[in-house]
Structures are given as structure tokens and as C-alpha cells.
Amino acid sequence: MSYRWQNIFWRNALPDYILPDFIRYRLLTTESTSSTTSASTMPQHREVSRHIKVNTELQTRKFCSNEISTCKYNAISFLPRFLLEQFRRYSNIFFLVIALLQQIPDVSPTGRYTTAVPFLMIMAISAIKEIFEDLKRRRMDYIVNNYLTLVLKDKEWKEKEWKNIKVGDIIKIIDGHVFPADIVLLTSSEHHGLAYIETSNLDGETNLKIRQAPKVSVEYNTKEKLEDMQAEIECEGPNKNISNFAGTLLIHNNKYALKANELLLRGARLKNTAWVYGAVVYTGHDAKLLRNSKTAPLKRSTIDMLTNNRIIFLFFVLVALALVCGGGAKIYDIFYLNDAWYLGKIAETNFAWNVLTFFILYNNLIPISLQVTLELVRFFQAGYINQDIQMYDEESDTAANARTSNLNEELGQVQYIMTDKTGTLTRNIMKFKKCSVQGINYGNDEDDSFRDGKLVEDFKNDNSDNKLVTHFLTLMAVCHTIVPEEKEDGKVEYHGSSPDESALVRGASRLGFIFETRAPDHVVIKKHGEEIKYYIDHTIDFDSDRKRMSVICHTDEGKYIVYTKGADNVILKRVKKDQVEAVKKSEQHLSDYAEKGYRTLCLCYRTLDADFYKEWSEKYSKATTAVPKDEKAVAELENEIETDMIFLGATAIEDKLQDYVPETIMAMKKADIKVWMLTGDKKETAINIAQSSALIDSKTQLHIIQHKNDIYKIKPSQLNNFTLAISGNVVKDVISAEHKTFVNDVVLKATTVVCYRMTPSQKAEIVEMVQKASNDVVLSVGDGANDVAMIQAANVGVGITGQEGLQAASSSDYSIAQFHFLRRLLLVHGAFNHDRTVKVILYSFYKNICLYIIELWFAFFSAFSGQTIFDRWTIALFNVVFTAFPPVMLGLFDRPVKARTMLEYPQLYRKFQERAFSNRIFALWIALSLWHSLLLFFLTYLIMENSILWESGEVGGWLMLGCSAYTYVVVTVCLKALLEADTWTAILLVFCFGSILSWFIFMIIYSEVWPWISIGADMKGVAGMMMSSGTFWAGLIFVPTVTLLIDFIIKGVQTSLFPSPRDLMVMKEKEDAKKKNVHTIRVRGDSDEYNDDPITNPTTTETTASERDQLRNNKIKPEYGSVSQLFNSNGLENEDRALINSPPVENGAYANPVMEDVELGTVDHSARFNKRNT
Amino acid sequence: MNKPKSSRLRQQKLQSWEPTLTANTVIPTIFLVSVVFIPVGIFLVLASNSVKEYSVSYDDCVIDQPCIHTIIINEEFSGDVYFYYGLKNYYQNHRRYLKSRNDKQLLGNLESVSECEPYHQVNSTSGAAQAIAPCGAIANSMFNDTFKLYEATTNQEVKLTYDGIVWDVDIKEKFKNPPGDDLCAAFQNTHKPLNWIISPCQLDRANSSNSGFQNVDFIVWMRTAALPTFRKPYRKLIRNGSYQNGLPAGTYRLEIGNHYPVKSFNGKKSFIISTTSWAGGQNSFLGVAYLFVGGICLLLGLIFLFIHLKYGQSHKED
């Protein structure tokens, strides 16, 4: 591997997604480690601190290797681990037991290998899938482990593979390259040892971050100097905390306190810096990136759990059947076979053996292939989500991504949506809009961003002692963590983790306070042409507890100033009491801003006495560099410096709603999904956004629960159509057990709930509360790191890949680029997948019971001896070949209604949930399959009772009956799939008829193999004989037709007299298609032609006013209006009909959410929500 | 570019047809079923009715005593005439019975006796184990009643043949005698089934090619029945002379060599004479069922059509 090659490789071949993939894939957590090298060297105890000698091989102890392994298996561990995993599933244990039982001689009615073979086939499919995925990981690991980097050895920079890098090595990283391990920055090519890094692999943030080498090591900037450097590092043990690091660097007795700012993390990338030198501190699985990779909690869908219960139920049915049949055998033995001399000695049986025989005979009541079928179907369903062009965001070039396929059908079951506000409902593109300085408001709502010359004027005329306007603008330009980057065209771009800060800095620069340079110890601001340096002494970061950030700086004049900005409730507590007037006015402004939905910040400052500062500074450095860090002291010191502030004013930043947010929320409400908003923002902002995004409308009562006492004020009996707003500080009380009835009677009954001032963990608590109280499926959607907890707590977590990085997306189950894609994800994919999966499961149970219960009927004619009516191998292949594909095809290609219809009538979503996997429907299907098996057996019996079936007088025998019955079963079962399908596609037809054909082909071959292969002696010649019998063919038409005819007629009568909403919709679709070709979608060409969304692409149903009237009056009636009224005993029906007659969703219909009562034609296009396409 | 490809398959927009079961589809389908079923039913009923069958139960016969039954045929059995024996309450499909055979042995490998236990071998006087051929419970319980048919008036025996009563594959591929010109020599080192009186090589003394495993009666017995009531082919009428057109009307005498005991397990035996149609023997069930279902469909179709015309509101009326 040449260095050149590596260079190319690095730049081009290491895509950004490789590293987050590590996070996603089941990485090695210490428990699940199977890897070779790393596991054995991983310390068993928790390492509290480590002592590293730099640039020497002689370390005090052995550290973990830098070779990483993300594989689950190796050659030796594959089998045990794979098996262990597989046999965690009950069904697999069950089939193993059956396969083992079959090995007992003379017990199995179906030979020894008829379970083992299909079971092994199914296991092999799983194993191949696992190996395939693991090889992919292994290849990735190999590539990563063999990257080259430069290591200092014998005064030379030598190339070394990543896997050979050791703790203590000094390495050199070149611009654009990725750090191979966690290293302490020693020096860089830039002044002051500065280095810029990009951490998108770690946190998804694409902005540059600045790192600075310790003062004591900056000078060691050549390899010679480095070689002579005597350095040691004392630091904390490896941990997963990315933003914290504490340690000491000791160079020639010079001590330096290391912080996170000097640590370069594995996975980050060097940018805009020629090179850096660094000392390796954490390698391989000790690196923070790998420490952070954890498996997402395994979520199982409701359907999965129900299916499992059904399987357990069937298991007991199986046991019961085996016992009953064992009893039957006993009765026959005593009453009928007692003197059957022809059986002789072989008739002697005992009860237990018989029960075992029947247990094996009926084992297939539990569908062996269901698991694999479902996995396959879900895999492709996830593909549909990934491939959906209508969930692709052109702007960010992001398609939807199903990170798990286990929850596909759960998307169709959602009853609560918990949504984040910022970045989810809103765009998280911040614009500085207004501000309030000393009680005066500047700026207006109309302009896109701040445009008020008066502020600049006031600044120029500011002659007050305090120069408050100047401080205000200076704060905007200084108090932040933005890094400016000068582009080639001379423009300056601001990179920062907080879009609010960027908005403020941009706002300040437009007002003449241009933030120009960030150096390690100072920033340069150009104030109306005059460049001023601000030396940054300390930056106290923002976090969700502090809700404020401060910068302590001084100018050349030596004045120390603390600039603080933060949430109003935090800041107002910290200002001096003598500014009542200004604060009062600003508070008024603040609430005005919040009502408009703006994000507000309060600004304040404080001048410091130099001595006071020095004293504080010393204490502060001591507290921050202590190993481990003294968190309490730090917080106290920070608190101390941020008191007695002088109030400056407030800013308003606008965060626009994302596209189609109100439309999406209205659609969700129509689908009977309750949407809750959980936000860290303040009450007013939250409520305002809730209103503008159609969550709350002005007509409903809004109850605010701000204090514990508010809980008692709400009387559940008086409530009707109301909404709640709950503050973060009462969450604990609401959740507590004593208010259980409050939650059930009030909170869950509210049309919507807005929770404001929420911390990330509170969001998760709310999700859990709803899950527990309602037992419904909760979906969380969010975009930021603060939503991760709630995304993981919810039944389904959806991440928006937006402005705030990828953290939410990478811990989610599904990620989408736009909030409004949620509508499609739920209404189309969710509803479809749910419908399909339920069908697949019910159908799988159906076909198994249908076939295998025939054995029970046959038992009455075979003296309960356990004899099968079918040949053993034809039974074994039933699930894996002859009827394997129809359910898969149902799961992939069935479609209850058109996607557009789903989107036009979101009410269908709830209706489809009712088609779900309830006990009633399961029982119906079981009854149906029993009925079918009865018909199939007895019709065949009656047809073939006289076994003379040929003109040539020959007589059929055991397998003539068995194979005929089997053929009828296969045909019936395959055609049943067609009857159950809501749509017939060519591929479904091909597979259904192909399955039938496959049976015939198999049978023809199987009938000929004896004696060439020593199986199927009984089958010898059966196919030829069977197919030469006219009676067989007459039966082939008769039996399946009659069996299905009854289903057909019942279904037909149901559709005509008591149509389901789905039936009505399909009739409407057909009617519409007949009227005019509105729904025809041309293929080939632009993706827009696939757009069948009534909101984003209304053109396909462009209707004139008169047509609209007609449409409205054109009430769709079921075919037999009057008859069905006669028979109408079903209360649900009127409701269903009302649904059909309701006007469809159209673009613009929700333009003004306040005008809730949407009447077609009276739509008010409010300016605020004018979308790009109106 | 991460843009997904647009194709009908990926975008779930495959051409499809929704089979909504409204009157417009249900009623025509029902009529179609009746239109197909009624003629097929008529055809099948005619076929079944064209079959003549005569069945005589001979449970009154005493084991190993000569037994004669008189058969009066009123109408000529034209065409091929087949003779069957029938057994009732006989569980040839018992699991342990059905598998008590070795198909490899039946191909001529006399020593293959696995699966036949306990009817697999006997210990000869010398103490050495000797394989039973044919082994297993099925062979051991082979049916051995014989039937002879005479014209009552002329006392002339009706000539019957066993040719063509078993499946071709059975006689050609599934049952093979052990190699050797002398069949009895080939079977020399084996033991006959315990219940048998004669050695397998002597099953048909008249015709050695019909002996051993290739004996037609043996093959017939070895193709086990599916149900406890069954028929097995016995012989076929040789159609020459006065039997050119089949079995003429008249009185016949049936001489039964009654050896097979069934009373102990309440079994019933019968002898059946039958002609065939394209659909096989007499079984009116399928034809009647076709007619019945066809008729029901016709009726239902008419009722639905009436309801549809009287109450149905097609969307077009709006």
C-alpha cells in the first residue's frame, strides 16, 4: 500500500457514512464482544485513570490495540453464536425438538428428516444472511484497520497501519485525513497550534470546530524536537463522554491541564490545517467513538408479539390435539383393532408413544416458514420506504431510510405522535427578526430578516454612560462559539453548532458589527470599520440545564466583561433589580415575540474588577482541571460570575415552519392520531407554533398546567374538545402514580397536548407515560440530540435528518428528511405494511391449518394410528416450496387502496387498523381454515371413495387419495391468496399459478425417482396414474371451486350489502377512473409523474367549482342502499359512509388552521402559510 | 446522488386490477360456475349411470368350506368387465401396517428386511437368522380368497385374466423377482411369510412369470388402500367368443375359495363385478355434486340478479 494510494483512498474511498455505520451496526459493547484481539486485551475492571509515556514503547501497562472489530462472528464463534441467537426464538426450539423427536425409531409418522430438512433450509437462509452481513462488516473493518498513518519512529515519520498504532505513539495527521485514534493535540502547522476539525462522523455537525494545542507543547513542531521531548500524559480512563476530557500533560516538568479542547477524537477529520502532531491516548475500542456505539434497543412490533401469543396458543392446541388423538388411538385399539390379526404384534402401542406421534404429526400447525416469510417481506417493505421517491428530499439529497424493518407494520398502528418542535415542525433555519433594547422594539414581522435602520442610528447616538446599545450589539458579535470561514470569493461563512447563534452573528454583522476572526485567545470584531480585539478568557458553554452561555473577555483597555445570553427566565433572575422599567417593557416585547412564534433570548452583561476576575479565574481553572472534574465547584463558580448582570434586552429569532406542517398535522388528526408537541421552548412560543401548525385551533379550550395545583383545577366532567399545555416542571407530578386518573381521564382525552420546557429525559418520560396509560402505539419524531431519549423510548422512533446533525436519525428506526413525509410514511407505508403483514400472518396460519388438520379427519379413517394421508416429503415441502411464495407476494404487492386515496382520506388509516390482527379475526380465520380442511378432505373422500378411478379398471390406493387431496389443497390455498388479495398484479398471478405448477412438476419428478434414488417408493407412478384419471381432473375443478365459492359469495354479499370503508373507496376509485382519467399516472419520465400526493401535487385532481359541487353532492352510495338499510344492524356503517362522503383532502384546505371548519371553496389562504406551490 | 430510482416496482405502482366483489363481478361469476358445472355434472352422472355394478357379499361363507353364490345378471355388462374383491373395516392404512414392508426387497434384494420388524426374519432350526421374503405385515396378511365364475346353465367357466389389472409401473419397475432362472432356487435362502402356506415362488404354479414378487395378486395387495373400506382388482373378463361384447345377461355361479378370516375384527368381504366409464367405476357423487352446486349457483345468481335489478343503485343513477 503506497502512501499515495492511501491518500487517494482516504479522500475518496472513505465515505462519511462508514463511521456512523459502526455506530449503527451492533458494535462491540464489552459484553457482546467476540472479537479476537481487542476482547482479550480489554481491561476487565474499569480503568479510572491512565498514565502514558509519550513516544516510547515502554508503557506502564498494556493498552487495547487499535485494531477494531465490528463483526459478530469469526470462523470459530460463528456456529455457537449463531445457534445461540437463533434458539432464543421459541419457534426454533420447537422445531428442533420436533426434529429430534423424529429421530426416535418408530415414533415419527413422517420419517426422520421431514422437519430437519426444511428447518435446516430455513436456518441456512438465516445463516447466509448473517454471514453476508458480517462479511460486509469484516471487509469494512479490514479496510479501516489497514489505513496508513504516519508514526514517529527513530526520528523518522514511518507509515503504519491503523491497527498497529499504540498508545503513546506520536502521529502526524495531514489535512483532510481522519484521526485513527483519540489523540492529544501537541502542535500544528498553524499559529498557536490551532487546528480545525470536522466531527460529522461523531455528531453529524458539519461545521468546523476549533482545537488548540497546549501552550507547553506548541513549540515541538519538528520531528527532531519531538524526538527529544520528554512527555507524559496523565488522564482519565476511557469513557464515552465525547464532550469531556480531563488530564495533565507533563513536558520537562511543565504541567498543563488538558481539556476536551485538546483532544482529537477518532473519526473526526482534520480540515483547513496542513498537519498536526499528536500523542495517542485511547486506541481501538477505548476510543470515544467506539465507546459510544451501542446497539439501539431492540423493538418489537405489536403484531410480532401478538403472533408470538398466537403461536403459543397453537402450541397448546397442538398438545391438546395430540392428547385427544392419543386417546382416539386407545379407543380404536380397544374396540376396533383388538382382534385385527393382520396387524399382529405391531398393533401394540402405548399411549405416550401415540401422543408423541401425533405431536409430530400436527407440528406443522405452527407455521415453520412464517418467520422467514416475514423477514423476507419486511426486508422488501423497508426497501419500498428507502426507495420512495416521494419521501426523497431534493434539497438535501436525502431519501427516507428504514433502519429497522421489524417495525414496518407498527407504522400502521400509530395512535400517538410525539413531535419535537424545533427542526421538526420548524425548519431550524433561524433568522434574526426583531430585538428589544432598553425597552424599545426594533424590527418588524414583515421583513424576512431584521431591517431597521433605527438601531444603527441609536447606536451612533448612544451617549449614555453604559453604552447599552453598543454592548447589546457587541454581545451579539462576541458571545458565541461560531467559527468564521473565509471562502475563496471573500465572503465569510459562519460555522456553529447553534443556528440561533449564527443568526445573531449574521444579524450583528448586518448592523455593522462584523465578526471577522477567531483566534485561540481572541476574536476580532469590525465595528463600523474599526477593528477591535476581544480577548476571550473563558467560554462557559450552553447546556440544557444552565440554559445560558457566557463569554468572559477583555479588550486591550484591560476591562473584563462577562457577556451572557440565555432563556428569559434564567437571565431575568440574574439581572440587577434596578432596571425595572426596561425589564418590564422587554418582558412585554418578549411575550409579543413568543406569540408570533419567535425564539427569544435575553442578553445581559457585567463588568468585572480585574482582581476579582483573577481570583475567580484561578479557582475556576483548578476546578475544571481536577481529575476527575469537580462538577459541583465548577457550577458554583459559573453561577458566581453570572450574577448581578446588567440587562441589555432581548432578541427574536424566527424559525419558519417546515413545508406542509399544518396539512400534515390535520391529516394525522383526521387519521385519529393524537399529535403531541414536546419542546424545550417556552410556553408562549410552544403554544404559538402549536397554533400555527394546526395542532391547536382557537375554538378549543386550552388548559395550561404550569403548577402542581393546576392539576386539581381541571374537572374531567366539564371537558369536551379541549387541549392541554403542560410545563416541564409538573411532568414529575403528572407522571406520579397519584394522578393516574388524571392522566387517563384528562390528559389522554385531550385533542392535543403541548409540553413545553421539557428536558430530553422528560420527553422520554412522557412517551413512556402514554404507552403505559393507553397501551397504544406511540411514535416519536425529532431531529436533535435532545430527542434521542424519546425516540428510543417510543414504539417507533422517527428521526428527521435536518439541521441539528444526525444523532436523532442514527438512533431512530426510520429517518426522513422532511416532517411532512411522515404523512406518507404512516398513511401509505404504515397502513399498507400493516395490512400486508397481517394478511401474510393470517394466511400463513390458514394454509397450515388447512393442510394439516386434514390429517385429523383422516385419522378417523386410519384408526388414529397416526398415518399421514400425504406422502412425507410432499408435506415437508408444503411450506418451503409449494405455498411459500403466495404469502410473500401478498406481503409485497398487495395494496388495499391507491396511495392517493389513503392520502386523500386519512380516516382510512384508523379503519385499516380495525382490519387488524384481533382475536376475533384470528378466530374467524381459524374457523375458515377448519372449514376448508373439512371440505377439502370430505369432498375428496366422497369423490374417491370408490377407488376405481380409471376406465381401465385399476384401483387407486393410499397416495392416490393423498396426492389428489394434496393437489386440491395446494390449488385452493394458492387461489385463496388471489381471493384475499386486494389487488391483482401480474407478479401475484404468476407466483400463485406458478406455485400450483411447481407442485405438479415436483410430483411428476418425485413419482419417477424410485428406485434410482431410494426415496418415494410409495409415490412411484402415482403422478402418471393420477393425471390419467378423468375423475381427478373433474375433482380438480370441483373441489377448489366449491371450497372457495362459499368464501367468494360471502365476500361478495358483504361488499355489496355491508361494504367496508375500503370497499367503498375502491368503488369510488373505479368510478372516478371511469369518469375521467384523473388517477392515471404515466410512467417513464420525471419523478413528479409518480407524485400522487393530493397536497404536494394537487394538479391531478384540479377541479372547477362546479365540478367540486358535483363531487360534493355526488354522495357515494353502496350498491344496495335500500336493502342494506333493511339489514342494517351495524352501527358503524353510517359512520363509514360519512367518511366516504366527506370531502377529500386538498392542497390549501388547511391553509389557515384557524379556519378549522374546512368547507371546500371557502378556503382562506393565509399569508403565513403560503407554500412554494400556491 | 441518493435519489431513488423511479420505476413502477420501486414506487409500488405496478399495473394492477382490483377485484372488488360487487354485483357486477359476483353475479356473472356465479352464473359462469353454474353454466360450467351443470353440463359437467350431466356428463358425470351419465358416465356413472352407464356403469353397471354387481356386488355380492359372502360373509355367510365358512372358512375353508366350499361356498357358492348365484349371481343373476339382468342386463348385459357391455365393454370391459372387471372383477374386484371388497373388504370393509380393514385398516390397511394403519400406520404400522402400512410401513411394514421393504420396497428394496421387492426389487429383488431379498436380504433387505429393515422396516419389516417383527416380520423380518425367523430363526431357523440351525439357529441362523433367515430373512422373510416378502417381509412385513402387509405381505404376511395377503388376501388369499379365490373366485371362479361359471355360467349356471352351461356350467362353463367364464375365462378371466389378471392382465392389465395392476398399474404398469408396479409390474414393470416396482416389483422385481430376484435374478436367476429358477425362481424357487432364488428364494431358497429365505423364509416364506409366517402366515403363508406356500412359498412365494409357487404363487402361480401355472405361470412362473406370475410368481414371486411379480404375482399380480401380490402386487395388488401390496398397493395399500387409502380407506378402511376398499376394493381391489381381482380379474378381468377375457373378451372373446360369447363374451365379445362383455358379460351377457344370465345366471352365473360364483365359487368362492374362502380362506381369509375377517370375522374376528368384524370385517366384511364382498365380490364385485363392474364395468367402467371414462370416469372409472360407479360413483354418482361427483356428478350429483356438480349438478347440485350448479343448480344452487343458478338459483343464487337469479336471486342476486333480482335484488340487483330491484334495489341496486348503480352509481350512474346519481
Chai-1 contact restraints between the chains, C-beta under 6 A:
chainA,res_idxA,chainB,res_idxB,connection_type,confidence,min_distance_angstrom,max_distance_angstrom,comment,restraint_id
A,P109,B,R95,contact,1.0,0.0,6.0,A-B,restraint_1
A,D339,B,S264,contact,1.0,0.0,6.0,A-B,restraint_2
A,D339,B,F265,contact,1.0,0.0,6.0,A-B,restraint_3
A,A340,B,F265,contact,1.0,0.0,6.0,A-B,restraint_4
A,Y342,B,S141,contact,1.0,0.0,6.0,A-B,restraint_5
A,L343,B,Y97,contact,1.0,0.0,6.0,A-B,restraint_6
A,K345,B,P118,contact,1.0,0.0,6.0,A-B,restraint_7
A,I346,B,R96,contact,1.0,0.0,6.0,A-B,restraint_8
A,I346,B,A137,contact,1.0,0.0,6.0,A-B,restraint_9
A,Y384,B,Q12,contact,1.0,0.0,6.0,A-B,restraint_10
A,Q387,B,P4,contact,1.0,0.0,6.0,A-B,restraint_11
A,Q387,B,R10,contact,1.0,0.0,6.0,A-B,restraint_12
A,I389,B,P4,contact,1.0,0.0,6.0,A-B,restraint_13
A,I389,B,S6,contact,1.0,0.0,6.0,A-B,restraint_14
A,I389,B,Q11,contact,1.0,0.0,6.0,A-B,restraint_15
A,Y392,B,K3,contact,1.0,0.0,6.0,A-B,restraint_16
A,Y392,B,P4,contact,1.0,0.0,6.0,A-B,restraint_17
A,D397,B,N2,contact,1.0,0.0,6.0,A-B,restraint_18
A,A399,B,N2,contact,1.0,0.0,6.0,A-B,restraint_19
A,A399,B,P4,contact,1.0,0.0,6.0,A-B,restraint_20
A,F861,B,L227,contact,1.0,0.0,6.0,A-B,restraint_21
A,F861,B,P228,contact,1.0,0.0,6.0,A-B,restraint_22
A,S862,B,N93,contact,1.0,0.0,6.0,A-B,restraint_23
A,A863,B,Y91,contact,1.0,0.0,6.0,A-B,restraint_24
A,A863,B,H94,contact,1.0,0.0,6.0,A-B,restraint_25
A,S865,B,H94,contact,1.0,0.0,6.0,A-B,restraint_26
A,S865,B,R95,contact,1.0,0.0,6.0,A-B,restraint_27
A,G866,B,R95,contact,1.0,0.0,6.0,A-B,restraint_28
A,Q867,B,N93,contact,1.0,0.0,6.0,A-B,restraint_29
A,Q867,B,R95,contact,1.0,0.0,6.0,A-B,restraint_30
A,Q867,B,L98,contact,1.0,0.0,6.0,A-B,restraint_31
A,L942,B,F285,contact,1.0,0.0,6.0,A-B,restraint_32
A,I943,B,L286,contact,1.0,0.0,6.0,A-B,restraint_33
A,N946,B,G281,contact,1.0,0.0,6.0,A-B,restraint_34
A,N946,B,N283,contact,1.0,0.0,6.0,A-B,restraint_35
A,I948,B,G280,contact,1.0,0.0,6.0,A-B,restraint_36
A,I948,B,G281,contact,1.0,0.0,6.0,A-B,restraint_37
A,L949,B,G280,contact,1.0,0.0,6.0,A-B,restraint_38
A,W950,B,G280,contact,1.0,0.0,6.0,A-B,restraint_39
A,E951,B,T276,contact,1.0,0.0,6.0,A-B,restraint_40
A,E951,B,W278,contact,1.0,0.0,6.0,A-B,restraint_41
A,G953,B,Y82,contact,1.0,0.0,6.0,A-B,restraint_42
A,G953,B,T276,contact,1.0,0.0,6.0,A-B,restraint_43
A,E954,B,W167,contact,1.0,0.0,6.0,A-B,restraint_44
A,V955,B,K232,contact,1.0,0.0,6.0,A-B,restraint_45
A,V955,B,P233,contact,1.0,0.0,6.0,A-B,restraint_46
A,G957,B,R223,contact,1.0,0.0,6.0,A-B,restraint_47
A,G957,B,T224,contact,1.0,0.0,6.0,A-B,restraint_48
A,G957,B,A225,contact,1.0,0.0,6.0,A-B,restraint_49
A,G957,B,A226,contact,1.0,0.0,6.0,A-B,restraint_50
A,W958,B,N93,contact,1.0,0.0,6.0,A-B,restraint_51
A,W958,B,T224,contact,1.0,0.0,6.0,A-B,restraint_52
A,W958,B,A226,contact,1.0,0.0,6.0,A-B,restraint_53
A,L961,B,A226,contact,1.0,0.0,6.0,A-B,restraint_54
A,T983,B,S16,contact,1.0,0.0,6.0,A-B,restraint_55
A,T983,B,E18,contact,1.0,0.0,6.0,A-B,restraint_56
A,W984,B,W17,contact,1.0,0.0,6.0,A-B,restraint_57
A,W984,B,P19,contact,1.0,0.0,6.0,A-B,restraint_58
A,T985,B,L14,contact,1.0,0.0,6.0,A-B,restraint_59
A,T985,B,S16,contact,1.0,0.0,6.0,A-B,restraint_60
A,P1011,B,L107,contact,1.0,0.0,6.0,A-B,restraint_61
A,A1017,B,D103,contact,1.0,0.0,6.0,A-B,restraint_62
A,K1020,B,V169,contact,1.0,0.0,6.0,A-B,restraint_63
A,K1020,B,K174,contact,1.0,0.0,6.0,A-B,restraint_64
A,G1021,B,W167,contact,1.0,0.0,6.0,A-B,restraint_65
A,G1021,B,V169,contact,1.0,0.0,6.0,A-B,restraint_66
A,M1025,B,W167,contact,1.0,0.0,6.0,A-B,restraint_67
A,G1030,B,W278,contact,1.0,0.0,6.0,A-B,restraint_68
A,G1030,B,A279,contact,1.0,0.0,6.0,A-B,restraint_69
A,T1031,B,A279,contact,1.0,0.0,6.0,A-B,restraint_70
A,T1031,B,G280,contact,1.0,0.0,6.0,A-B,restraint_71
A,A1034,B,L286,contact,1.0,0.0,6.0,A-B,restraint_72
A,V1042,B,V293,contact,1.0,0.0,6.0,A-B,restraint_73
A,K1051,B,L21,contact,1.0,0.0,6.0,A-B,restraint_74
A,G1052,B,L21,contact,1.0,0.0,6.0,A-B,restraint_75
A,G1052,B,V26,contact,1.0,0.0,6.0,A-B,restraint_76
A,T1055,B,L21,contact,1.0,0.0,6.0,A-B,restraint_77
A,T1055,B,T22,contact,1.0,0.0,6.0,A-B,restraint_78
A,S1056,B,T22,contact,1.0,0.0,6.0,A-B,restraint_79
A,S1056,B,A23,contact,1.0,0.0,6.0,A-B,restraint_80
A,V1066,B,E18,contact,1.0,0.0,6.0,A-B,restraint_81
A,V1066,B,T20,contact,1.0,0.0,6.0,A-B,restraint_82
A,E1071,B,H315,contact,1.0,0.0,6.0,A-B,restraint_83
A,V1083,B,R8,contact,1.0,0.0,6.0,A-B,restraint_84
A,S1087,B,S6,contact,1.0,0.0,6.0,A-B,restraint_85
A,Y1090,B,S6,contact,1.0,0.0,6.0,A-B,restraint_86
A,Y1090,B,Q11,contact,1.0,0.0,6.0,A-B,restraint_87
A,N1114,B,D318,contact,1.0,0.0,6.0,A-B,restraint_88
A,K1117,B,Q313,contact,1.0,0.0,6.0,A-B,restraint_89
A,E1119,B,T22,contact,1.0,0.0,6.0,A-B,restraint_90
A,E1119,B,A23,contact,1.0,0.0,6.0,A-B,restraint_91
A,E1119,B,G312,contact,1.0,0.0,6.0,A-B,restraint_92
A,Y1120,B,Y311,contact,1.0,0.0,6.0,A-B,restraint_93
A,Y1120,B,G312,contact,1.0,0.0,6.0,A-B,restraint_94
A,G1121,B,Q313,contact,1.0,0.0,6.0,A-B,restraint_95
A,S1122,B,Y311,contact,1.0,0.0,6.0,A-B,restraint_96
A,V1123,B,Y311,contact,1.0,0.0,6.0,A-B,restraint_97
